[in-house]
């Protein structure tokens, strides 16, 4: 009985800890690419809030909170917002997509390849990075252009964006060669 009580107490203490964690409040949201110059790119984050009714500002505040929480989960300190949409349909929704960055300064040597080698290997979808920030591709070699689209009669904008992104990554993988950087 004592063991059971002790295990229950430990479990409840962890639940309380998770609810008091406010790291997401420290995450900065920006729309200015100059603010993230030189910072280390972590990953893309997104959030969406939908309601039958409600003010746009309230929905946007909730979505901002959600995207900050997503960024904090991966250790980001700043998020560059790339998409910020409000749709007035029968259900109002706000959709935000951004790129999360850490406070660490990215090493410049990693971004500028000294020598590139062409390989005939297939690239996986996990290797493909979708970005709108020109700093992310600085020093890389262009292989080609790809495009994709997604359409549905109805549905959430974020689902359409995810579907289009998956198609874009799949088409990017069809380029059978890729460049690998070797540093001297």
KEPA-587223 format. One record per residue: residue number from 1; y, x, z of N, C-alpha, C, CB in turn; residue in one letter. Coordinates in Angstrom, 3 decimals. Glycine has a CB too. Layout:
N
   num        n_y        n_x        n_z       ca_y       ca_x       ca_z        c_y        c_x        c_z       cb_y       cb_x       cb_z   residu
   NUM          Y          X          Z          Y          X          Z          Y          X          Z          Y          X          Z        a
...
//
This chain:
184
   num        n_y        n_x        n_z       ca_y       ca_x       ca_z        c_y        c_x        c_z       cb_y       cb_x       cb_z   residu
     1     -1.192      0.826      0.000      0.000      0.000      0.000      1.258      0.871      0.000     -0.003     -0.940      1.210        x
     2      1.212      1.958      0.796      2.364      2.854      0.845      2.586      3.518     -0.509      2.173      3.919      1.937        x
     3      1.489      3.882     -1.180      1.596      4.508     -2.492      2.239      3.557     -3.501      0.213      4.947     -2.986        x
     4      1.804      2.318     -3.471      2.343      1.315     -4.379      3.837      1.107     -4.136      1.589     -0.010     -4.218        x
     5      4.226      1.026     -2.877      5.633      0.852     -2.521      6.451      2.068     -2.965      5.783      0.629     -1.001        x
     6      5.907      3.267     -2.769      6.601      4.493     -3.162      6.774      4.552     -4.681      5.830      5.730     -2.664        x
     7      5.731      4.190     -5.429      5.823      4.199     -6.891      6.838      3.171     -7.382      4.448      3.920     -7.517        x
     8      6.861      2.012     -6.753      7.821      0.980     -7.113      9.251      1.448     -6.826      7.518     -0.320     -6.351        x
     9      9.458      2.100     -5.707     10.772      2.621     -5.344     11.244      3.672     -6.352     10.734      3.220     -3.932        x
    10     10.351      4.579     -6.742     10.703      5.616     -7.719     11.060      4.979     -9.062      9.537      6.623     -7.893        x
    11     10.278      4.011     -9.498     10.552      3.337    -10.771     11.902      2.624    -10.740      9.437      2.333    -11.095        x
    12     12.193      1.932     -9.655     13.471      1.230     -9.545     14.648      2.191     -9.467     13.468      0.329     -8.326        x
    13     14.443      3.347     -8.878     15.542      4.315     -8.803     15.880      4.853    -10.187     15.180      5.475     -7.859        x
    14     14.871      5.030    -11.064     15.148      5.471    -12.428     15.870      4.390    -13.225     13.851      5.861    -13.131        x
    15     15.529      3.145    -13.011     16.211      2.044    -13.696     17.681      2.023    -13.296     15.537      0.684    -13.368        x
    16     17.962      2.197    -12.034     19.343      2.234    -11.558     20.103      3.400    -12.147     19.380      2.308    -10.048        x
    17     19.439      4.539    -12.318     20.091      5.713    -12.889     20.466      5.455    -14.344     19.176      6.948    -12.781        x
    18     19.566      4.847    -15.083     19.828      4.595    -16.498     21.003      3.632    -16.678     18.573      4.030    -17.178        x
    19     21.180      2.699    -15.771     22.259      1.732    -15.913     23.613      2.313    -15.518     21.965      0.507    -15.079        x
    20     23.632      3.368    -14.714     24.912      3.943    -14.307     25.335      5.097    -15.203     24.836      4.414    -12.872        x
    21     24.549      5.448    -16.195     24.871      6.546    -17.092     25.973      6.105    -18.056     23.609      7.013    -17.868        x
    22     27.144      6.716    -17.955     28.291      6.323    -18.778     28.723      7.425    -19.736     29.455      5.937    -17.893        x
    23     27.781      8.228    -20.234     28.125      9.296    -21.164     28.737      8.761    -22.457     26.895     10.119    -21.482        x
    24     28.369      7.562    -22.845     28.872      7.003    -24.094     30.381      6.800    -24.059     28.181      5.686    -24.391        x
    25     30.960      6.634    -22.867     32.406      6.427    -22.762     33.194      7.677    -23.149     32.773      6.008    -21.344        x
    26     32.541      8.838    -23.106     33.205     10.100    -23.439     33.196     10.388    -24.939     32.539     11.243    -22.699        x
    27     32.403      9.643    -25.699     32.311      9.857    -27.143     33.609      9.405    -27.807     31.093      9.095    -27.743        x
    28     34.132     10.229    -28.704     35.389      9.954    -29.407     35.072      9.380    -30.785     36.260     11.246    -29.532        x
    29     35.780      8.327    -31.153     35.646      7.720    -32.480     36.862      8.126    -33.302     35.517      6.151    -32.389        x
    30     36.629      8.631    -34.517     37.726      9.041    -35.386     37.453      8.594    -36.814     37.928     10.568    -35.328        x
    31     38.521      8.472    -37.571     38.411      8.170    -38.995     39.021      9.302    -39.818     39.102      6.827    -39.324        x
    32     39.444     10.355    -39.156     40.097     11.492    -39.788     39.106     12.656    -39.926     41.339     11.926    -38.972        x
    33     38.723     13.036    -41.156     37.774     14.136    -41.345     38.263     15.474    -40.789     37.476     14.292    -42.805        x
    34     39.566     15.626    -40.633     40.103     16.874    -40.078     39.670     17.071    -38.621     41.636     16.880    -40.174        x
    35     39.411     15.983    -37.909     39.037     16.071    -36.497     37.662     16.685    -36.277     39.073     14.705    -35.877        x
    36     36.808     16.652    -37.289     35.438     17.147    -37.113     35.205     18.472    -37.840     34.440     16.107    -37.612        x
    37     36.241     19.026    -38.421     36.105     20.270    -39.165     35.515     21.364    -38.285     37.459     20.710    -39.723        x
    38     34.452     21.965    -38.765     33.827     23.070    -38.052     32.827     22.662    -36.989     34.867     23.890    -37.428        x
    39     32.722     21.360    -36.690     31.770     20.912    -35.676     30.375     20.771    -36.279     32.225     19.574    -35.061        x
    40     29.376     20.809    -35.429     27.980     20.730    -35.867     27.581     19.276    -36.113     27.042     21.373    -34.818        x
    41     27.110     18.998    -37.324     26.668     17.646    -37.702     25.308     17.374    -37.074     26.596     17.487    -39.258        x
    42     25.169     16.203    -36.432     23.897     15.844    -35.807     23.120     14.840    -36.646     24.136     15.277    -34.417        x
    43     23.673     13.642    -36.829     22.952     12.601    -37.550     23.889     11.432    -37.831     21.716     12.130    -36.748        x
    44     23.423     10.503    -38.650     24.180      9.279    -38.903     23.857      8.251    -37.828     23.867      8.713    -40.311        x
    45     24.861      7.493    -37.425     24.684      6.426    -36.440     25.308      5.154    -37.004     25.327      6.808    -35.056        x
    46     24.784      4.010    -36.575     25.343      2.742    -37.041     25.193      1.687    -35.960     24.656      2.281    -38.345        x
    47     26.016      0.660    -36.069     25.964     -0.450    -35.116     26.499     -1.696    -35.795     26.775     -0.131    -33.823        x
    48     26.026     -2.837    -35.309     26.460     -4.112    -35.866     26.518     -5.147    -34.752     25.512     -4.577    -37.004        x
    49     27.523     -6.004    -34.823     27.648     -7.115    -33.884     27.854     -8.387    -34.696     28.830     -6.886    -32.872        x
    50     27.090     -9.417    -34.376     27.181    -10.700    -35.088     27.331    -11.836    -34.089     25.935    -10.930    -35.980        x
    51     28.174    -12.802    -34.457     28.360    -14.006    -33.634     28.729    -15.174    -34.524     29.451    -13.785    -32.553        x
    52     28.408    -16.355    -34.048     28.816    -17.559    -34.768     30.317    -17.774    -34.671     28.078    -18.779    -34.228        x
    53     30.899    -17.297    -33.614     32.333    -17.451    -33.408     32.834    -16.179    -32.735     32.664    -18.728    -32.547        x
    54     34.123    -16.028    -32.665     34.693    -14.882    -31.976     35.759    -14.195    -32.806     33.611    -13.899    -31.619        x
    55     36.636    -13.521    -32.095     37.719    -12.807    -32.748     37.202    -11.490    -33.322     38.876    -12.554    -31.761        x
    56     37.847    -11.078    -34.394     37.469     -9.829    -35.040     37.636     -8.648    -34.083     38.305     -9.610    -36.305        x
    57     38.710     -8.643    -33.302     38.964     -7.526    -32.389     37.873     -7.411    -31.326     40.328     -7.691    -31.719        x
    58     37.406     -8.531    -30.816     36.343     -8.528    -29.801     35.031     -8.012    -30.403     36.142     -9.956    -29.216        x
    59     34.713     -8.479    -31.605     33.506     -8.005    -32.289     33.596     -6.509    -32.583     33.287     -8.787    -33.595        x
    60     34.779     -6.056    -32.998     34.966     -4.634    -33.301     34.825     -3.784    -32.038     36.347     -4.399    -33.947        x
    61     35.357     -4.260    -30.909     35.214     -3.534    -29.640     33.745     -3.406    -29.237     36.002     -4.244    -28.527        x
    62     32.990     -4.485    -29.388     31.562     -4.449    -29.052     30.802     -3.492    -29.965     30.954     -5.855    -29.149        x
    63     31.142     -3.500    -31.249     30.477     -2.614    -32.201     30.827     -1.162    -31.912     30.866     -2.977    -33.642        x
    64     32.074     -0.900    -31.553     32.484      0.458    -31.193     31.708      0.943    -29.981     33.993      0.514    -30.913        x
    65     31.535      0.085    -29.000     30.758      0.446    -27.808     29.320      0.785    -28.195     30.777     -0.708    -26.773        x
    66     28.724     -0.028    -29.066     27.339      0.205    -29.493     27.188      1.522    -30.247     26.859     -0.947    -30.371        x
    67     28.156      1.827    -31.132     28.035      3.064    -31.907     28.243      4.284    -31.007     29.053      3.077    -33.070        x
    68     29.097      4.151    -29.990     29.268      5.235    -29.019     27.978      5.460    -28.235     30.429      4.921    -28.053        x
    69     27.304      4.383    -27.864     26.044      4.497    -27.132     24.974      5.160    -27.990     25.567      3.116    -26.668        x
    70     24.911      4.811    -29.270     23.948      5.442    -30.179     24.237      6.935    -30.310     23.986      4.767    -31.568        x
    71     25.512      7.286    -30.421     25.890      8.693    -30.554     25.577      9.471    -29.282     27.379      8.816    -30.889        x
    72     25.818      8.865    -28.130     25.544      9.537    -26.856     24.053      9.810    -26.685     26.059      8.691    -25.684        x
    73     23.205      8.941    -27.219     21.752      9.131    -27.120     21.299     10.418    -27.793     21.022      7.947    -27.739        x
    74     22.006     10.845    -28.839     21.614     12.066    -29.543     22.483     13.259    -29.154     21.687     11.847    -31.045        x
    75     23.323     13.077    -28.139     24.120     14.188    -27.622     25.409     14.464    -28.365     23.313     15.404    -27.634        x
    76     25.917     13.493    -29.084     27.154     13.680    -29.847     28.378     13.509    -28.954     27.216     12.691    -31.021        x
    77     29.473     14.156    -29.359     30.729     14.020    -28.634     31.804     13.335    -29.476     31.219     15.385    -28.183        x
    78     31.584     13.289    -30.792     32.565     12.671    -31.683     31.828     12.021    -32.855     33.605     13.724    -32.192        x
    79     32.359     10.888    -33.330     31.768     10.182    -34.468     32.852      9.969    -35.516     31.137      8.816    -34.029        x
    80     32.577     10.407    -36.741     33.462     10.155    -37.873     32.996      8.860    -38.531     33.459     11.358    -38.896        x
    81     33.820      7.815    -38.459     33.476      6.513    -39.028     33.655      6.570    -40.543     34.351      5.380    -38.407        x
    82     32.591      6.229    -41.271     32.644      6.227    -42.733     32.677      4.810    -43.298     31.451      6.981    -43.303        x
    83     32.111      3.843    -42.573     32.108      2.444    -43.004     32.494      1.581    -41.813     30.711      2.020    -43.578        x
    84     33.459      0.685    -42.026     33.888     -0.239    -40.977     34.209     -1.570    -41.657     35.140      0.323    -40.175        x
    85     33.253     -2.487    -41.638     33.402     -3.758    -42.355     33.385     -4.950    -41.418     32.304     -3.909    -43.386        x
    86     34.206     -5.944    -41.769     34.180     -7.238    -41.089     33.877     -8.284    -42.148     35.542     -7.543    -40.343        x
    87     32.843     -9.077    -41.920     32.469    -10.111    -42.886     32.574    -11.478    -42.233     31.037     -9.875    -43.426        x
    88     33.333    -12.361    -42.880     33.453    -13.737    -42.399     32.532    -14.610    -43.233     34.932    -14.246    -42.475        x
    89     31.370    -14.813    -42.731     30.405    -15.719    -43.340     30.194    -16.808    -42.302     29.037    -14.986    -43.747        x
    90     29.220    -17.655    -42.453     28.986    -18.590    -41.349     28.792    -17.859    -40.016     27.761    -19.459    -41.648        x
    91     28.305    -16.631    -40.105     28.179    -15.797    -38.905     29.108    -14.608    -39.096     26.683    -15.330    -38.659        x
    92     30.098    -14.458    -38.230     31.003    -13.313    -38.309     30.256    -12.063    -37.871     32.270    -13.535    -37.435        x
    93     30.434    -10.962    -38.627     29.825     -9.719    -38.180     30.697     -8.526    -38.503     28.462     -9.544    -38.806        x
    94     30.585     -7.517    -37.646     31.259     -6.240    -37.835     30.168     -5.194    -37.943     32.266     -5.917    -36.661        x
    95     30.301     -4.337    -38.944     29.316     -3.301    -39.186     30.035     -1.957    -39.259     28.515     -3.582    -40.490        x
    96     29.563     -0.976    -38.490     30.138      0.366    -38.513     29.036      1.381    -38.761     30.880      0.678    -37.190        x
    97     29.348      2.367    -39.596     28.452      3.483    -39.856     29.287      4.740    -39.719     27.771      3.383    -41.276        x
    98     28.723      5.754    -39.102     29.442      7.002    -38.935     28.500      8.184    -38.849     30.309      6.945    -37.706        x
    99     29.082      9.365    -38.837     28.325     10.599    -38.697     28.665     11.197    -37.349     28.631     11.598    -39.855        x
   100     27.630     11.491    -36.564     27.817     12.031    -35.217     27.861     13.555    -35.264     26.688     11.553    -34.275        x
   101     28.763     14.112    -34.471     28.928     15.564    -34.382     28.914     15.977    -32.923     30.242     16.025    -35.069        x
   102     28.451     17.197    -32.680     28.493     17.727    -31.316     29.755     18.558    -31.166     27.219     18.577    -30.992        x
   103     30.094     18.887    -29.939     31.277     19.685    -29.673     31.095     21.149    -30.022     31.657     19.558    -28.239        x
   104     29.861     21.534    -30.375     29.596     22.922    -30.731     30.195     23.228    -32.094     28.082     23.211    -30.728        x
   105     30.679     24.448    -32.246     31.220     24.874    -33.525     30.053     25.329    -34.394     32.280     26.014    -33.349        x
   106     29.978     24.793    -35.605     28.906     25.168    -36.530     29.131     26.592    -37.005     28.839     24.193    -37.737        x
   107     28.051     27.334    -37.132     28.154     28.705    -37.615     28.388     28.679    -39.117     26.879     29.522    -37.266        x
   108     29.394     29.392    -39.567     29.752     29.378    -40.981     28.695     30.042    -41.852     31.082     30.063    -41.183        x
   109     27.943     30.998    -41.294     26.926     31.683    -42.086     25.860     30.712    -42.566     26.285     32.805    -41.276        x
   110     25.586     29.660    -41.804     24.548     28.706    -42.173     24.941     27.877    -43.389     24.244     27.793    -41.006        x
   111     26.215     27.693    -43.617     26.656     26.794    -44.679     26.831     27.487    -46.030     27.950     26.149    -44.281        x
   112     27.000     28.807    -46.052     27.262     29.498    -47.300     26.061     30.361    -47.665     28.541     30.352    -47.198        x
   113     25.250     29.945    -48.629     24.082     30.730    -49.001     24.474     31.988    -49.765     23.129     29.891    -49.834        x
   114     23.788     33.091    -49.494     24.032     34.347    -50.181     23.239     34.399    -51.488     23.663     35.535    -49.277        x
   115     22.019     33.853    -51.448     21.132     33.892    -52.596     20.335     32.593    -52.616     20.188     35.139    -52.548        x
   116     20.179     31.994    -53.756     19.419     30.746    -53.842     18.179     30.947    -54.701     20.293     29.610    -54.416        x
   117     17.095     30.308    -54.317     15.840     30.412    -55.052     15.376     29.007    -55.421     14.754     31.158    -54.214        x
   118     14.953     28.825    -56.652     14.471     27.522    -57.100     12.983     27.448    -56.824     14.774     27.289    -58.614        x
   119     12.558     26.360    -56.236     11.138     26.135    -55.982     10.731     24.826    -56.644     10.832     26.106    -54.451        x
   120      9.491     24.718    -57.014      8.994     23.507    -57.649      8.364     22.537    -56.668      8.002     23.860    -58.703        x
   121      8.729     22.624    -55.395      8.132     21.763    -54.379      8.846     20.418    -54.308      8.166     22.448    -53.013        x
   122      8.092     19.417    -53.891      8.669     18.090    -53.720      9.383     18.018    -52.369      7.573     16.993    -53.826        x
   123     10.542     17.410    -52.352     11.334     17.271    -51.137     10.997     15.931    -50.490     12.862     17.378    -51.443        x
   124     10.851     15.918    -49.166     10.568     14.659    -48.475     11.869     13.908    -48.197      9.802     14.920    -47.153        x
   125     11.746     12.616    -47.919     12.925     11.790    -47.660     13.664     12.233    -46.405     12.523     10.331    -47.531        x
   126     12.950     12.828    -45.439     13.592     13.297    -44.209     14.523     14.480    -44.473     12.534     13.690    -43.180        x
   127     14.273     15.226    -45.566     15.098     16.388    -45.890     16.433     16.000    -46.518     14.345     17.309    -46.824        x
   128     16.525     14.788    -47.037     17.728     14.336    -47.739     18.762     13.864    -46.725     17.392     13.201    -48.744        x
   129     20.001     14.340    -46.887     21.108     13.924    -46.027     22.129     13.196    -46.896     21.761     15.154    -45.290        x
   130     22.466     11.983    -46.502     23.484     11.201    -47.202     24.798     11.418    -46.453     23.100      9.660    -47.276        x
   131     25.843     11.839    -47.168     27.114     12.122    -46.504     28.281     11.784    -47.421     27.184     13.595    -46.075        x
   132     29.412     11.512    -46.803     30.665     11.334    -47.539     31.643     12.457    -47.200     31.295      9.959    -47.220        x
   133     31.221     13.354    -46.344     32.084     14.432    -45.885     31.867     15.675    -46.749     31.816     14.748    -44.395        x
   134     32.873     16.127    -47.482     32.716     17.293    -48.348     32.362     18.577    -47.590     33.981     17.509    -49.127        x
   135     32.698     18.648    -46.311     32.375     19.835    -45.515     30.865     20.014    -45.345     33.042     19.743    -44.143        x
   136     30.106     18.921    -45.385     28.658     18.990    -45.200     27.943     19.646    -46.371     28.105     17.609    -44.986        x
   137     28.549     19.646    -47.552     27.887     20.201    -48.729     28.531     21.496    -49.216     27.893     19.187    -49.842        x
   138     29.459     22.012    -48.450     30.160     23.233    -48.827     29.161     24.380    -48.972     31.247     23.586    -47.783        x
   139     29.198     25.049    -50.095     28.326     26.187    -50.332     26.955     25.829    -50.887     28.154     26.933    -49.076        x
   140     26.664     24.547    -51.065     25.371     24.137    -51.614     25.482     23.962    -53.125     24.882     22.826    -50.950        x
   141     24.354     23.971    -53.803     24.321     23.837    -55.252     24.021     22.396    -55.645     23.277     24.786    -55.858        x
   142     24.773     21.889    -56.593     24.585     20.510    -57.075     23.395     20.461    -58.028     25.874     19.983    -57.784        x
   143     22.490     19.535    -57.793     21.319     19.373    -58.645     21.458     18.213    -59.619     20.093     19.175    -57.797        x
   144     22.180     17.182    -59.239     22.327     16.030    -60.112     22.911     14.847    -59.369     20.995     15.654    -60.718        x
   145     23.048     13.746    -60.078     23.591     12.520    -59.499     22.483     11.487    -59.344     24.737     11.960    -60.374        x
   146     22.534     10.750    -58.262     21.616      9.636    -58.042     22.429      8.445    -57.557     20.493     10.010    -57.014        x
   147     21.922      7.254    -57.815     22.590      6.051    -57.331     21.532      5.014    -56.982     23.589      5.495    -58.390        x
   148     21.934      4.059    -56.176     21.030      2.971    -55.817     21.852      1.752    -55.445     20.091      3.379    -54.652        x
   149     21.191      0.624    -55.419     21.851     -0.605    -54.987     20.811     -1.524    -54.377     22.583     -1.303    -56.171        x
   150     21.285     -2.437    -53.578     20.415     -3.430    -52.957     21.146     -4.762    -52.983     20.023     -3.024    -51.493        x
   151     20.416     -5.821    -53.216     21.057     -7.136    -53.227     20.089     -8.179    -52.690     21.526     -7.513    -54.654        x
   152     20.668     -9.134    -52.022     19.927    -10.274    -51.493     20.840    -11.483    -51.550     19.422    -10.011    -50.033        x
   153     20.242    -12.628    -51.545     21.018    -13.859    -51.561     21.772    -14.038    -50.249     20.108    -15.061    -51.819        x
   154     21.158    -13.644    -49.151     21.789    -13.718    -47.839     21.219    -12.597    -46.985     21.562    -15.116    -47.167        x
   155     21.874    -12.306    -45.886     21.377    -11.278    -44.984     22.491    -10.433    -44.425     20.383    -10.405    -45.687        x
   156     22.118     -9.578    -43.517     23.092     -8.715    -42.863     23.440     -7.531    -43.757     22.557     -8.224    -41.511        x
   157     24.685     -7.132    -43.679     25.177     -6.024    -44.468     24.472     -4.718    -44.097     26.677     -5.884    -44.287        x
   158     24.176     -4.540    -42.816     23.518     -3.311    -42.383     22.118     -3.190    -42.977     23.444     -3.260    -40.859        x
   159     21.410     -4.306    -43.120     20.071     -4.288    -43.727     20.166     -3.896    -45.201     19.381     -5.674    -43.583        x
   160     21.166     -4.427    -45.893     21.370     -4.054    -47.289     21.699     -2.571    -47.419     22.487     -4.896    -47.907        x
   161     22.551     -2.069    -46.521     22.920     -0.659    -46.554     21.700      0.224    -46.296     24.018     -0.367    -45.520        x
   162     20.869     -0.164    -45.320     19.653      0.600    -45.035     18.716      0.612    -46.240     18.930      0.018    -43.814        x
   163     18.574     -0.535    -46.880     17.709     -0.639    -48.058     18.232      0.241    -49.197     17.609     -2.105    -48.523        x
   164     19.542      0.206    -49.433     20.138      1.029    -50.489     20.009      2.514    -50.157     21.619      0.659    -50.691        x
   165     20.152      2.871    -48.881     20.017      4.269    -48.464     18.594      4.762    -48.675     20.418      4.433    -46.992        x
   166     17.607      3.940    -48.327     16.203      4.322    -48.542     15.919      4.542    -50.025     15.256      3.243    -47.980        x
   167     16.444      3.649    -50.872     16.257      3.804    -52.314     16.928      5.076    -52.816     16.812      2.584    -53.060        x
   168     18.117      5.365    -52.288     18.849      6.559    -52.690     18.077      7.818    -52.319     20.236      6.580    -52.044        x
   169     17.524      7.844    -51.105     16.734      9.000    -50.675     15.470      9.143    -51.516     16.366      8.875    -49.189        x
   170     14.840      8.028    -51.841     13.618      8.052    -52.651     13.909      8.621    -54.040     13.016      6.630    -52.769        x
   171     15.019      8.186    -54.634     15.393      8.694    -55.957     15.792     10.164    -55.892     16.541      7.866    -56.542        x
   172     16.402     10.569    -54.784     16.776     11.974    -54.622     15.541     12.861    -54.540     17.640     12.158    -53.369        x
   173     14.477     12.341    -53.950     13.233     13.107    -53.817     12.552     13.340    -55.155     12.279     12.393    -52.884        x
   174     12.878     12.532    -56.145     12.257     12.695    -57.459     12.745     13.951    -58.168     12.535     11.479    -58.323        x
   175     13.846     14.473    -57.716     14.294     15.755    -58.248     13.330     16.790    -57.675     15.819     16.074    -57.869        x
   176     12.444     17.289    -58.488     11.311     18.078    -58.012     11.676     19.493    -57.587     10.274     18.143    -59.073        x
   177     12.848     19.910    -57.842     13.186     21.262    -57.416     14.321     21.197    -56.414     13.571     22.150    -58.624        x
   178     14.349     22.134    -55.563     15.457     22.196    -54.621     15.806     23.650    -54.361     15.110     21.468    -53.300        x
   179     16.980     23.839    -53.847     17.462     25.179    -53.591     17.304     25.504    -52.118     18.922     25.327    -54.028        x
   180     16.787     26.664    -51.870     16.590     27.113    -50.499     17.446     28.359    -50.294     15.073     27.402    -50.199        x
   181     18.207     28.375    -49.242     19.134     29.490    -49.006     18.453     30.599    -48.206     20.395     28.998    -48.263        x
   182     18.666     31.816    -48.634     18.202     32.990    -47.891     19.428     33.822    -47.541     17.153     33.832    -48.721        x
   183     19.512     34.223    -46.334     20.687     34.945    -45.857     20.355     36.418    -45.684     21.197     34.348    -44.530        x
   184     21.306     37.252    -46.034     21.059     38.682    -45.845     21.600     39.176    -44.538     21.662     39.475    -46.967        x
//
